[in-house]
Amino acid sequence: MEDPAVPATGGPPANGNGNGNGGGKGKQAAPKGREAFRSQRRESEGSVDCPTLEFEYGDADGHAAELSELYSYTENLEFTNNRRCFEEDFKTQVQGKEWLELEEDAQKAYIMGLLDRLEVVSRERRLKVARAVLYLAQGTFGECDSEVDVLHWSRYNCFLLYQMGTFSTFLELLHMEIDNSQACSSALRKPAVSIADSTELRVLLSVMYLMVENIRLERETDPCGWRTARETFRTELSFSMHNEEPFALLLFSMVTKFCSGLAPHFPIKKVLLLLWKVVMFTLGGFEHLQTLKVQKRAELGLPPLAEDSIQVVKSMRAASPPSYTLDLGESQLAPPPSKLRGRRGSRRQLLTKQDSLDIYNERDLFKTEEPATEEEEESAGDGERTLDGELDLLEQDPLVPPPPSEAPLSAERVTFPKGLPWAPKVRQKDIEHFLEMSRNKFIGFTLGQDTDTLVGLPRPIHESVKTLKQHKYISIADVQIKNEEELEKCPMSLGEEVVPQTPCEILYQGMLYSLPQYMIALLKILLAAAPTSKAKTDSINILADVLPEEMPITVLQSMKLGIDVNRHKEIIVKSISTLLLLLLKHFKLNHIYQFEYVSQHLVFANCIPLILKFFNQNILSYITAKNSISVLDYPCCTIQDLPELTTESLEAGDNSQFCWRNLFSCINLLRLLNKLTKWKHSRTMMLVVFKSAPILKRALKVKQAMLQLYVLKLLKIQTKYLGRQWRKSNMKTMSAIYQKVRHRMNDDWAYGNDIDARPWDFQAEECTLRANIEAFNSRRYDRPQDSEFSPVDNCLQSVLGQRLDLPEDFHYSYELWLEREVFSQPICWEELLQNH
């Protein structure tokens, strides 16, 4: 992963169904082994039946859940330590009262005293005061009676801490800890890094995370002062304050330092959570992105969006399985091809057949899919080997096709679709291509990009062009690319571009020169946290902030630590997947070439095979995994005494049918894969070459509409390359794509007749894109001050009359400056005249 490896150039398999040329050998070599392998998989997965998951997608999980994920279960003993440090300090400053009994002014005075006591040389004393501040940020749970009270006072105290300048103080302490070479060298010398090596960093990052998360949360009951503080805090985090870089860049540098091996003790989970929340707070979440998109389209004079994509996705229903009787009826409705020939009733029967396909709109289109063929199983195995070749850090996991499951015997009520969920879109390129084909066919020549002249074309073509133009969609990216081309052609006449200094623009400028390192570091951590990864000696250790000093000695302690480690990895996957998706979406809205720059570095760092490797597991088991112990979650663990560790206490609590963070992560990774491959032919071919179709098809077992939608999008863009046999044996999947994915008029996705089905020229396409990106970055960000296009002032009076900004104390040393720079410098006028 350190050296971004571009997959080897090559076309799709010649046989058309993505199986490669070695399929026949595999069939002859080990038929018995494959049968045993298939039956074993059916025994393990065949009985799994996923109900429809009531999942609501959003920027993040509930407030309490997001706070609880900050802490590992190994850290639970530190809650008591924080409380003790606060109470010891509080008793020396305030007599006879508790924190909640103080007036606001008294509370502010005490916080000021705490911040003053942080300015000490002794690390031990400084840590105790920092723990007291952390106890305040955690909600002074020792004085609360319920979890609601803890969360309320946590928000109240965080706003109070921010108003007194706590965040800037902790930022200075964080800088000190990052630069602490003694702690780094100590961690490097240890054979195994534990939670004790990152105590100071964990306390500082916890306080900062609690402040960001509590202040970020907006509620209607918030007082006016809190709203003002929120906007001020957002501005401080977004822009460079006091000649310092934005806070997100500091956290990015921590990530790269951790991945380079120079700081193995960094609590990487807390760093990533804080980085994700800072980016979301400063740039905005997914709903805010939709608002920004509407505003930007209005500024550019583009027509408004046809629909709100977030609301459309929320209203979509997951597919449920068709009934046994319907399947039987469908088979009876379709007569053999020989009987269809020459029969008048064949048209009616074909229409009935098409109507029966529409039934699947409200059914599970994947449950009773035909069992995977031997070729498909082989293609899955080939894809697994390809992925392992791309990701050397991963061990090979067997990929087995989804098992056929029996349809329920009870018939369900048939509901027919009322309409497609998305308005169709047409690009300018599609209209030009349609007219080019029509003109070549009817009049024998073309008119380039002219889409208005229809002379010589028949009336139906006129109607077709009219329909295409009615659904024409001009994206923000199209306008930005056109403007960029004009700026490249006419730099003098168009003048200098005015770039608004938005938070997104400032973040991109700060990330620009180290962006490849940032992306590789994030993907390395994602690779180490993926459930399909195996421990390797050369992979990074992401468990430094979860492993205790003393390893468990009992079975129950080992079970608890195992749950904690799995939960720790899931939270890391959640934070990285959401962070990358947010960055891509914001950069795409800000400027398309910023998005393309990040995307290309992700692709070069093998992000596509990494995400496919992540989904190369029983994804239903991953989504329904229960790696949490509710009695140990914050704030529950602070209110009641920790129960004695038993098997029942480890399993008690969470009764939900799925894990929110894991389903959230899966959806975000699928959206990320869609972002990377959309309208990129070479990257779509990477999906085909890596045999992604069987992997993605198995993810359709999860009955959640949003996840199914993004899986179907990924399948749609590659169906034309998978061959007729694949499409024939996956007709229910094809029907689902038709009903759930947006249509592009003239898109021949279901038949493979598109002009884009050309040989795979990966390097040419990517190199052209890279040249455009480099031209954009060079023009906008690498422009030198003394450019060759800068005007030269030749007027002596004008040059001598310019005002220069001089230091305030310059007039005190003016005579000395004259003597040193003017009078004492010999000037040879003859030589000067000769040179000019």
C-alpha positions in Angstrom: 0.0 0.0 0.0 2.9 2.4 0.4 3.6 2.4 -3.3 0.3 2.9 -5.1 0.0 0.1 -7.5 -2.1 0.5 -10.6 -3.7 -2.9 -11.6 -2.3 -4.5 -14.7 -3.8 -3.4 -18.0 -6.0 -5.9 -19.7 -9.4 -6.3 -21.2 -12.5 -8.2 -19.9 -12.5 -11.9 -20.3 -13.0 -13.0 -23.9 -15.9 -15.4 -23.2 -18.2 -12.5 -22.3 -19.4 -13.7 -18.9 -16.5 -12.7 -16.8 -15.2 -16.1 -16.1 -11.7 -16.0 -17.7 -10.1 -18.6 -19.9 -9.2 -21.1 -17.2 -12.8 -22.1 -16.3 -12.8 -25.4 -18.1 -9.7 -26.6 -16.3 -11.1 -25.7 -12.9 -14.3 -27.7 -13.7 -12.3 -30.8 -14.6 -9.8 -30.5 -11.8 -11.8 -30.5 -8.7 -15.6 -31.2 -9.1 -15.8 -33.1 -5.9 -14.0 -30.4 -3.9 -16.3 -27.8 -5.3 -19.4 -29.7 -4.4 -18.2 -30.2 -0.8 -17.3 -26.5 -0.7 -20.8 -25.5 -2.0 -22.7 -27.8 0.4 -20.6 -26.5 3.4 -21.5 -22.9 2.5 -25.2 -23.8 2.2 -25.2 -25.3 5.6 -23.6 -22.2 7.1 -25.7 -19.6 5.2 -28.7 -21.3 3.7 -30.9 -20.9 6.7 -30.3 -17.2 7.1 -33.3 -15.1 6.3 -32.9 -11.4 6.7 -36.0 -9.4 7.5 -36.5 -5.8 6.2 -34.2 -3.6 8.2 -35.7 -0.4 9.6 -32.7 1.7 9.1 -32.7 5.5 8.8 -29.6 6.9 7.1 -28.2 10.2 8.5 -25.0 12.1 9.2 -24.3 10.0 12.3 -25.9 7.7 14.9 -27.8 8.9 18.0 -26.0 11.3 20.3 -25.4 8.8 23.1 -24.2 6.2 20.7 -21.6 8.6 19.1 -20.3 9.5 22.5 -20.1 5.9 23.7 -18.0 4.9 20.7 -15.3 7.2 21.8 -14.3 4.9 24.7 -13.2 1.3 24.5 -14.3 -1.0 27.3 -10.7 -1.2 28.5 -11.0 2.5 29.4 -14.0 2.1 31.7 -11.8 2.1 34.9 -10.6 5.6 34.0 -14.1 7.1 34.5 -13.5 6.6 38.3 -10.0 8.0 38.0 -11.3 11.2 36.3 -14.0 11.6 38.9 -11.5 11.3 41.7 -9.1 13.9 40.2 -12.0 16.4 39.8 -13.3 15.9 43.4 -9.8 16.3 44.9 -9.2 19.5 43.0 -12.8 20.8 43.5 -12.7 20.4 47.3 -9.6 22.6 47.5 -11.3 25.4 45.6 -15.0 25.2 46.7 -16.2 24.3 50.2 -19.5 22.7 51.0 -21.0 22.6 47.5 -21.2 20.4 44.5 -20.7 21.4 40.9 -24.3 21.5 39.9 -25.2 23.7 42.9 -22.8 26.5 41.8 -24.0 29.6 40.0 -22.7 30.0 36.4 -20.2 32.7 37.4 -18.8 30.5 40.1 -18.5 27.6 37.6 -16.7 29.9 35.1 -14.3 31.1 37.8 -13.5 27.5 38.8 -12.8 26.6 35.1 -10.5 29.5 34.8 -8.6 28.2 37.8 -8.4 24.8 36.2 -6.9 26.2 33.0 -4.4 28.2 35.1 -3.3 25.0 36.9 -2.7 23.3 33.5 0.2 25.7 33.0 2.6 23.6 35.1 5.8 21.8 34.3 5.0 18.6 36.0 3.4 16.1 33.6 1.7 14.2 36.4 0.1 17.3 37.9 -1.0 18.5 34.4 -2.6 15.1 33.7 -4.6 15.3 36.9 -6.0 18.7 36.0 -6.7 17.5 32.5 -8.6 14.6 33.9 -10.7 17.0 36.0 -11.6 18.9 32.8 -12.5 15.6 31.1 -14.8 14.7 34.0 -16.6 18.0 33.4 -16.9 17.3 29.7 -18.3 13.8 30.5 -21.2 15.4 32.4 -20.2 15.3 36.1 -21.9 11.9 36.2 -21.2 11.5 39.9 -23.9 14.1 40.6 -26.5 12.7 38.1 -29.3 10.2 38.6 -30.0 9.2 35.0 -28.4 8.9 31.6 -30.4 11.8 30.3 -29.0 14.0 33.0 -25.4 13.0 32.2 -25.9 13.9 28.5 -27.6 17.2 29.4 -24.8 18.3 31.8 -22.2 17.1 29.3 -23.5 19.5 26.7 -23.9 22.3 29.2 -20.3 21.9 30.5 -18.9 21.6 27.0 -20.4 25.0 26.0 -19.1 26.5 29.3 -15.6 25.0 28.7 -15.5 26.4 25.2 -16.6 29.9 26.3 -13.7 30.0 28.8 -11.1 29.1 26.1 -10.5 25.5 27.0 -10.3 24.2 23.4 -7.4 26.5 22.5 -5.6 25.5 25.7 -6.0 21.8 24.9 -4.8 22.5 21.4 -1.5 23.8 22.7 -1.2 20.7 24.9 -1.9 18.5 22.0 0.9 20.1 20.0 3.2 19.4 22.9 2.2 15.7 23.1 2.5 15.2 19.3 6.1 16.6 19.4 7.0 14.6 22.5 9.9 12.6 21.2 10.4 10.8 24.5 7.0 9.2 24.4 7.5 8.2 20.7 10.9 6.6 21.4 9.6 4.8 24.4 6.7 3.3 22.4 9.1 2.3 19.6 11.3 0.4 22.0 8.4 -1.7 23.5 7.6 -5.0 21.9 3.9 -4.4 22.4 2.2 -1.0 22.8 -0.7 -0.8 25.2 -3.3 1.6 26.4 -0.9 3.0 29.1 1.4 4.5 26.4 -1.2 7.0 25.2 -2.8 8.2 28.5 -2.1 11.9 28.0 -3.1 11.9 24.3 -6.4 10.0 25.0 -7.4 12.5 27.7 -6.7 15.5 25.5 -8.4 14.0 22.4 -11.4 12.9 24.5 -12.0 16.4 25.8 -11.7 17.9 22.3 -14.0 15.2 20.8 -16.7 15.7 23.5 -16.6 19.5 22.9 -16.9 19.1 19.1 -19.6 16.5 19.3 -21.7 18.3 21.9 -21.4 21.8 20.3 -22.0 20.4 16.8 -25.4 19.0 17.9 -28.2 21.5 17.2 -31.4 21.5 19.1 -34.4 23.8 18.9 -34.2 24.5 22.7 -30.6 25.8 22.5 -30.2 29.3 23.9 -29.1 32.1 21.7 -25.6 32.2 23.3 -25.1 28.6 22.4 -26.0 29.2 18.8 -23.5 32.1 18.6 -20.8 30.0 20.2 -21.5 27.2 17.8 -20.9 29.4 14.7 -17.8 31.0 16.3 -16.4 27.5 17.0 -17.1 26.4 13.5 -15.3 29.4 12.1 -12.3 28.8 14.4 -12.0 25.2 13.3 -12.5 26.0 9.6 -10.0 28.8 9.1 -6.4 29.4 10.0 -6.4 31.2 13.3 -3.3 32.9 14.7 -1.2 31.8 11.7 -1.9 28.1 12.4 -3.2 25.5 10.0 -6.9 24.4 10.2 -7.4 21.8 13.0 -8.3 19.1 10.5 -4.8 19.3 9.0 -3.2 18.7 12.3 -5.2 15.5 12.7 -4.3 14.4 9.2 -0.7 14.8 10.1 -1.2 12.6 13.2 -2.7 9.9 10.9 0.3 9.9 8.6 2.8 10.0 11.5 1.0 7.0 13.0 1.1 5.0 9.7 4.7 5.8 9.1 5.6 4.0 12.3 7.1 7.0 14.0 4.3 7.2 16.6 2.8 3.8 17.2 1.3 4.9 20.5 -1.2 7.4 19.0 -4.8 6.5 19.8 -5.8 6.2 16.2 -9.5 5.5 16.8 -10.0 8.8 18.7 -7.9 10.7 16.1 -10.1 9.4 13.3 -13.4 10.0 15.1 -12.3 13.5 15.9 -11.2 14.1 12.3 -14.5 12.9 10.9 -16.5 15.1 13.3 -14.4 18.1 12.6 -14.8 17.7 8.9 -18.5 17.2 9.2 -18.9 20.2 11.6 -16.9 22.6 9.5 -18.0 21.5 6.0 -21.4 20.2 6.7 -23.2 16.8 6.6 -25.1 15.1 3.8 -28.3 17.1 4.2 -26.3 20.4 4.3 -24.5 19.2 1.1 -27.9 19.0 -0.7 -28.7 22.5 0.4 -25.3 23.7 -0.9 -25.9 21.9 -4.2 -29.2 23.7 -4.7 -27.6 27.1 -3.9 -24.7 26.5 -6.2 -27.0 25.5 -9.1 -29.0 28.7 -8.6 -25.7 30.8 -8.6 -24.6 29.2 -11.9 -28.0 29.8 -13.5 -28.8 26.1 -13.8 -32.4 24.7 -13.5 -33.4 23.3 -10.1 -33.0 19.6 -9.3 -35.9 17.4 -10.3 -36.1 15.7 -6.9 -34.4 15.6 -3.5 -32.3 12.4 -3.8 -32.2 12.0 0.0 -36.0 11.9 0.3 -36.3 9.6 -2.8 -34.0 7.1 -1.2 -35.7 7.3 2.2 -39.1 6.6 0.5 -37.8 3.5 -1.3 -38.7 0.1 0.0 -36.4 -2.9 0.2 -37.3 -5.8 -2.0 -39.0 -8.8 -0.3 -39.1 -12.4 -1.7 -41.7 -13.4 -4.3 -44.1 -16.1 -3.4 -43.8 -19.7 -4.5 -47.2 -19.5 -6.4 -46.1 -16.5 -8.4 -42.9 -18.2 -9.5 -44.9 -21.2 -10.5 -47.4 -19.1 -12.4 -44.6 -17.3 -14.1 -43.1 -20.5 -15.4 -46.5 -21.5 -16.8 -47.1 -18.2 -18.5 -44.0 -18.6 -20.7 -44.5 -21.3 -23.4 -41.6 -22.8 -25.2 -40.0 -20.8 -28.0 -41.2 -23.3 -30.6 -44.8 -22.7 -29.7 -44.5 -19.0 -29.7 -43.5 -18.9 -33.4 -46.4 -18.2 -35.7 -49.1 -17.9 -33.0 -51.3 -14.8 -32.8 -51.6 -15.1 -29.0 -47.9 -14.8 -28.5 -48.0 -11.0 -28.2 -50.5 -11.2 -25.4 -48.6 -13.9 -23.6 -45.4 -11.9 -23.9 -47.1 -8.8 -22.5 -48.4 -11.0 -19.6 -44.8 -12.2 -19.1 -43.6 -8.6 -18.9 -46.3 -7.8 -16.4 -45.2 -10.7 -14.2 -41.7 -9.1 -14.1 -43.2 -5.9 -12.7 -44.4 -7.9 -9.7 -40.8 -7.9 -8.4 -41.0 -4.2 -7.5 -42.2 -5.1 -4.1 -40.5 -8.4 -3.8 -37.0 -9.7 -3.1 -35.5 -10.0 -6.5 -32.5 -11.9 -5.2 -33.8 -14.5 -2.8 -35.0 -17.0 -5.4 -32.4 -16.1 -8.0 -31.1 -19.1 -9.9 -28.3 -20.9 -8.0 -24.9 -19.8 -9.1 -23.4 -21.8 -11.9 -20.1 -23.5 -11.7 -18.7 -20.8 -14.0 -19.8 -18.1 -11.6 -18.3 -19.9 -8.6 -15.0 -20.1 -10.6 -15.2 -16.4 -11.5 -15.6 -15.6 -7.8 -12.6 -17.6 -7.0 -10.6 -15.9 -9.7 -11.7 -12.5 -8.4 -10.6 -13.4 -5.0 -7.1 -14.3 -6.3 -7.0 -11.0 -8.2 -7.9 -9.0 -5.1 -5.3 -10.8 -3.1 -2.7 -10.0 -5.8 -3.7 -6.3 -5.5 -3.7 -6.3 -1.7 -0.6 -8.1 -0.6 -1.4 -7.4 3.0 -4.5 -9.6 2.9 -4.8 -13.3 3.1 -7.0 -15.3 0.8 -10.6 -15.9 1.9 -12.8 -18.3 0.0 -15.6 -16.6 -1.9 -18.6 -18.8 -2.3 -21.8 -18.0 -4.3 -25.0 -17.2 -2.5 -27.0 -20.3 -1.7 -30.4 -20.9 -3.2 -33.1 -20.4 -0.6 -36.5 -21.8 -0.8 -39.4 -19.4 -1.4 -42.2 -19.2 1.1 -45.2 -21.3 0.3 -47.8 -18.6 1.3 -48.8 -16.3 -1.6 -48.5 -12.6 -1.0 -50.7 -9.8 -2.3 -49.4 -8.5 -5.6 -48.7 -4.8 -5.8 -47.7 -3.2 -9.0 -45.4 -0.2 -9.3 -47.0 3.2 -9.7 -44.0 4.6 -11.4 -40.2 4.8 -11.4 -38.7 6.6 -8.4 -36.2 8.8 -10.4 -36.6 11.3 -13.2 -34.5 10.2 -16.2 -31.5 12.3 -17.1 -29.8 13.0 -20.5 -26.3 14.5 -20.9 -25.3 16.8 -23.7 -23.0 14.1 -25.0 -25.9 11.7 -25.3 -27.9 14.1 -27.5 -24.8 14.8 -29.7 -24.2 11.1 -30.1 -27.8 10.4 -31.0 -27.9 13.1 -33.6 -24.5 11.9 -35.0 -25.8 8.4 -35.5 -29.1 9.7 -37.0 -27.4 12.1 -39.5 -25.0 9.4 -40.6 -27.9 7.1 -41.2 -30.3 9.5 -43.0 -28.2 12.2 -44.6 -24.7 10.8 -44.7 -22.7 13.5 -42.8 -22.6 15.1 -39.4 -22.6 18.6 -38.0 -20.4 18.2 -35.0 -21.8 19.5 -31.8 -24.8 21.2 -33.4 -27.9 19.9 -31.7 -30.4 22.4 -33.1 -30.3 21.8 -36.9 -32.6 18.9 -37.7 -32.9 19.5 -41.5 -33.3 16.3 -43.5 -34.1 14.1 -40.5 -37.5 12.3 -40.3 -40.3 13.4 -37.9 -39.7 10.7 -35.3 -36.1 11.8 -34.9 -37.4 15.4 -34.2 -39.7 14.0 -31.5 -36.9 12.0 -30.0 -34.6 15.0 -29.9 -37.4 17.0 -28.3 -37.8 14.3 -25.6 -34.1 14.1 -25.0 -33.8 17.9 -24.5 -36.7 17.9 -22.1 -34.7 15.6 -19.8 -31.4 17.2 -20.4 -29.4 17.6 -17.2 -26.4 20.0 -16.9 -24.4 19.2 -13.8 -22.3 21.7 -11.8 -19.2 19.7 -12.9 -20.0 20.3 -16.6 -20.0 24.1 -16.0 -16.8 23.9 -14.0 -15.0 21.9 -16.7 -16.1 24.3 -19.4 -14.9 27.3 -17.3 -11.6 25.6 -16.7 -11.1 25.0 -20.5 -11.8 28.7 -21.2 -9.4 29.8 -18.5 -6.6 27.6 -19.9 -7.2 28.9 -23.5 -7.5 32.6 -22.6 -5.5 33.4 -19.4 -4.9 37.0 -20.3 -8.3 38.1 -21.6 -10.3 36.4 -18.8 -8.0 37.7 -16.1 -7.4 36.1 -12.7 -10.0 33.8 -11.3 -11.6 34.9 -8.0 -11.7 31.9 -5.7 -14.0 32.2 -2.7 -12.2 31.2 0.5 -14.7 28.8 1.8 -13.9 26.2 4.5 -13.7 23.5 1.8 -11.4 25.5 -0.4 -9.1 26.3 2.6 -9.0 22.6 3.6 -8.1 21.5 0.0 -5.3 24.1 -0.2 -3.9 22.8 3.1 -4.2 19.1 2.0 -3.0 19.6 -1.6 0.8 18.8 -1.3 0.4 16.0 1.2 -2.9 14.5 -0.1 -1.4 11.3 -1.5 0.2 10.5 1.9 -3.1 11.2 3.6 -5.1 8.9 1.3 -2.6 6.1 1.5 -2.5 6.3 5.3 -6.3 6.2 5.6 -6.5 3.2 3.3 -3.8 1.4 5.2 -5.7 1.8 8.5 -9.0 0.7 6.7 -7.1 -2.4 5.4 -5.9 -3.3 8.9 -9.5 -2.8 10.4 -11.3 -4.8 7.7 -12.9 -8.0 9.1 -11.5 -10.0 6.2 -7.9 -9.0 7.1 -5.6 -11.3 8.9 -2.8 -10.4 11.2 0.5 -9.8 9.4 3.9 -8.8 10.7 4.2 -5.9 8.3 0.8 -4.4 8.9 0.2 -1.5 11.3 -1.0 -2.1 14.8 -4.3 -0.3 15.3 -5.1 -1.8 18.7 -2.7 0.4 20.7 -5.6 2.2 22.4 -7.6 -0.9 23.2 -5.2 -3.5 24.5 -4.7 -3.4 28.3 -1.3 -3.4 30.1 -2.0 -6.9 31.4 -3.6 -9.4 29.0 -6.7 -11.3 30.2 -6.2 -14.5 32.2 -9.8 -15.8 32.3 -12.2 -16.9 29.5 -14.7 -14.1 30.3 -12.0 -11.4 30.2 -10.8 -12.8 26.8 -14.4 -12.7 25.5 -14.8 -9.1 26.7 -11.5 -8.1 25.0 -12.5 -9.9 21.8 -15.7 -8.0 21.7 -13.8 -4.8 22.4 -11.3 -5.4 19.6 -14.0 -6.1 17.1 -16.0 -3.1 18.1 -12.8 -1.0 17.9 -12.3 -2.1 14.3 -15.9 -1.5 13.3 -15.7 2.1 14.7 -12.5 2.7 12.7 -14.2 1.5 9.5 -17.2 3.6 10.1 -15.1 6.8 10.7 -12.8 6.3 7.6 -15.6 5.4 5.2 -17.7 8.4 6.2 -14.7 10.8 6.2 -13.7 9.8 2.7 -17.2 10.1 1.4 -17.7 13.5 2.9 -14.4 14.7 1.5 -15.3 13.5 -2.0 -18.8 15.0 -2.0 -17.6 18.4 -0.7 -14.7 18.6 -3.1 -16.9 17.6 -6.0 -19.2 20.5 -5.2 -16.4 22.9 -4.7 -14.6 22.0 -7.9 -14.7 18.8 -10.0 -11.0 18.6 -10.4 -10.5 18.7 -6.6 -12.7 15.7 -6.5 -10.9 14.0 -9.4 -7.5 14.6 -7.7 -8.6 12.8 -4.5 -10.4 10.1 -6.4 -7.4 9.3 -8.6 -5.1 9.0 -5.6 -7.6 6.6 -4.0 -7.7 4.5 -7.1 -3.9 4.4 -7.4 -3.7 3.3 -3.8 -6.0 0.3 -4.6 -9.1 1.6 -2.9 -11.4 -0.3 -5.4 -10.0 -3.8 -4.7 -9.9 -2.9 -1.0 -13.6 -2.2 -0.8 -14.4 -5.3 -2.8 -12.2 -7.3 -0.4 -14.2 -5.8 2.5 -17.5 -7.1 0.9 -16.0 -10.5 0.3 -17.5 -11.9 3.4 -20.9 -12.9 4.7 -22.1 -9.3 4.7 -25.3 -10.2 6.4 -23.4 -11.6 9.4 -21.3 -8.5 9.6 -24.3 -6.2 9.6 -26.1 -8.2 12.3 -23.0 -8.7 14.5 -23.4 -7.7 18.1 -20.0 -6.5 19.2 -21.2 -4.4 22.0 -21.9 -4.8 25.7 -24.6 -2.3 26.6 -23.9 -2.2 30.4 -20.4 -1.0 29.6 -21.4 1.7 27.2 -21.2 5.4 28.1 -23.2 6.9 29.8 -24.8 3.7 31.2 -21.6 2.6 32.8 -21.2 5.9 34.7 -24.6 5.8 36.4 -24.8 2.2 37.7 -22.1 0.1 39.3 -20.4 -2.2 36.8 -21.9 -5.7 37.1 -19.8 -8.8 37.7 -18.5 -10.1 34.5 -20.6 -13.1 33.4 -21.7 -14.6 30.1 -25.2 -13.2 30.6 -23.9 -9.7 31.2 -21.8 -9.9 28.1 -24.9 -10.9 26.0 -27.5 -8.8 27.7 -28.9 -5.5 26.4 -28.9 -4.7 22.7 -31.9 -6.5 21.0 -31.8 -4.6 17.7 -31.9 -6.7 14.6 -28.8 -5.1 13.1 -25.7 -3.0 14.0 -26.3 0.6 13.0 -22.6 1.5 12.5 -21.9 -1.6 10.4 -24.8 -1.0 8.0 -23.8 2.7 7.9 -20.2 1.7 7.0 -21.4 -0.7 4.3 -23.6 1.9 2.6 -20.8 4.5 2.8 -18.3 2.2 1.2 -20.7 1.4 -1.6 -21.3 5.1 -2.2 -17.6 5.6 -2.2 -17.1 2.9 -4.8 -19.9 4.5 -6.9 -18.2 7.9 -6.7 -14.9 6.4 -7.9 -16.3 4.4 -10.8 -19.1 6.6 -12.1 -18.5 7.7 -15.8 -15.0 6.1 -15.6 -14.8 3.3 -18.2 -11.4 2.2 -17.1 -12.4 1.9 -13.4 -15.6 0.1 -14.4 -13.5 -2.4 -16.2 -11.5 -2.8 -12.9 -14.8 -4.0 -11.3 -15.2 -6.5 -14.1 -11.6 -7.8 -13.9 -11.8 -8.1 -10.1 -14.9 -10.3 -10.5 -17.0 -8.0 -8.4 -20.5 -9.2 -9.6 -20.7 -12.3 -7.4 -19.4 -10.3 -4.4 -22.0 -7.5 -4.9 -24.8 -9.9 -5.7 -24.3 -11.5 -2.3 -24.7 -8.1 -0.6 -28.2 -7.9 -2.1 -29.3 -10.4 0.6 -29.5 -7.5 3.0 -33.0 -6.1 2.8 -32.3 -2.4 3.1 -33.4 -0.2 0.3 -30.4 2.2 0.3 -27.8 -0.5 0.4 -29.6 -2.4 -2.4 -29.8 0.8 -4.5 -26.0 1.4 -4.5 -25.2 -2.3 -5.1 -27.6 -2.2 -8.1 -25.9 0.9 -9.4 -22.5 -0.9 -9.3 -24.0 -3.9 -11.1 -25.7 -1.7 -13.7 -22.6 -0.1 -15.0 -20.9 -3.4 -15.6 -23.8 -5.6 -16.9 -22.9 -4.9 -20.6 -19.5 -6.5 -20.0 -20.7 -9.6 -18.1 -22.1 -11.4 -21.2 -25.5 -12.6 -22.3 -25.3 -15.7 -20.2 -24.9 -13.7 -17.0 -27.8 -11.4 -17.9 -30.0 -14.4 -18.8 -29.4 -16.1 -15.5 -29.9 -12.9 -13.5 -33.1 -11.5 -14.9 -34.5 -10.7 -11.5 -31.4 -8.6 -10.7 -31.8 -6.9 -14.1 -35.5 -6.2 -13.3 -34.5 -4.7 -9.9 -32.0 -2.4 -11.7 -34.7 -1.2 -14.0 -37.1 -0.5 -11.2 -34.7 1.1 -8.6 -31.9 2.8 -10.5 -32.2 6.1 -12.4 -32.5 5.7 -16.2 -30.3 7.4 -18.7 -31.9 7.7 -22.0 -29.9 6.0 -24.8 -28.0 4.1 -22.2 -27.7 0.6 -23.6 -26.7 -0.9 -20.2 -28.8 -4.1 -20.5 -27.6 -5.2 -24.0 -23.9 -4.4 -24.3 -24.3 -2.5 -27.7 -22.8 0.7 -26.3 -19.9 2.4 -28.1 -18.1 2.5 -24.7 -17.7 -1.3 -24.8 -14.2 -0.8 -26.3 -10.9 -2.3 -25.3 -9.7 -1.3 -21.9 -7.2 1.6 -22.2 -6.6 2.3 -18.5 -3.5 4.4 -18.8 -4.6 6.7 -21.6 -7.9 7.6 -19.8 -6.2 8.1 -16.4 -3.3 10.0 -17.9 -5.6 12.5 -19.7 -7.5 13.0 -16.5 -4.3 13.5 -14.6 -3.0 16.1 -17.0 -6.2 18.1 -16.6 -5.9 17.9 -12.8 -2.3 19.0 -12.8 -3.1 21.9 -15.1 -5.9 23.0 -12.8 -3.7 22.7 -9.6 -0.8 24.5 -11.3 -2.9 27.3 -12.6 -4.8 27.9 -9.4 -2.3 27.0 -6.6 1.2 27.0 -8.1 1.2 30.4 -9.8 4.4 32.3 -8.9 4.3 35.9 -7.7 6.6 37.2 -10.6 4.7 35.6 -13.4 5.8 36.2 -17.0 2.3 37.6 -17.6 2.6 40.2 -14.9 2.6 43.8 -16.2 5.8 45.8 -15.8 5.8 49.4 -14.6 8.3 51.4 -16.8 7.5 54.9 -15.3 10.3 56.1 -13.1 8.0 58.5 -11.1 5.4 55.8 -10.6 8.0 53.3 -9.3 9.6 55.9 -7.0 6.2 57.0 -5.8 5.0 53.6 -4.6 4.3 53.3 -0.9 6.3 50.5 0.8 5.3 49.0 4.1 8.2 49.6 6.5 8.7 48.4 10.1 7.6 50.8 12.8 11.1 51.2 14.1 12.7 51.8 10.7 13.1 55.6 11.1 15.3 55.0 14.2 17.9 53.1 12.0 17.3 55.0 8.8 20.7 56.7 8.7 22.5 53.4 9.5 20.6 51.7 6.7 21.6 54.5 4.2 25.2 54.2 5.2 25.3 50.4 4.9 23.1 49.9 1.8 23.8 53.1 -0.2 26.9 55.1 0.7 29.2 52.2 1.4 28.3 50.3 -1.7 30.6 51.2 -4.6 28.9 51.6 -8.0 30.8 51.3 -11.3 28.6 53.3 -13.6 30.6 52.4 -16.8 30.1 48.7 -16.2 26.5 49.2 -15.4 25.9 51.0 -18.7 27.8 48.4 -20.7 25.7 45.5 -19.2 22.5 47.3 -20.3 
